[in-house]
C-alpha cells in the first residue's frame, strides 16, 4: 500500500491526469470511485479539513443540476452542503488525493506534486 488515496472519477480528464501523474511517480494509490461508493458525511468533513478549505462550499461543484436540486446556495451551511455531497456525490469537486493527514485537489493535476514531495 502506498499511503495515498484518490477520490476518482474515470470520466473526468483532470482525475485521469492526476491518477496518471501519481503512477508516473511510482505511486499506486487506493482508488475510491466516489460516484459508486460515496463518502459519508464524516469523511467529507475530514476531507474539507485535510484540504485546508475555509468551508465546505469550496469543495462544491455549483454548476451541477444537483446543486439546485439540493436547494444549495452561497449562504448554505457546511452541514447542509456536506449532507448534499453525501447524497449527491457528483457535487464533490474532483479529484481529491489524500496522504496521511493532508489532501490536495488535483485541479490542476500538478497540485499533487506537493504531497509527493513531503
Protein Blocks (a to p, Z undefined) as FASTA:
>chain_A
ZZiacdddfkbmklmmmmmmmmmnopacddddfklmccdfklmmmmmmmnopabfklmpc
fkbmklmmnopafklcfklmmmmmmmmmmlpccddddehjbccdfbdfklmmmmmmZZ
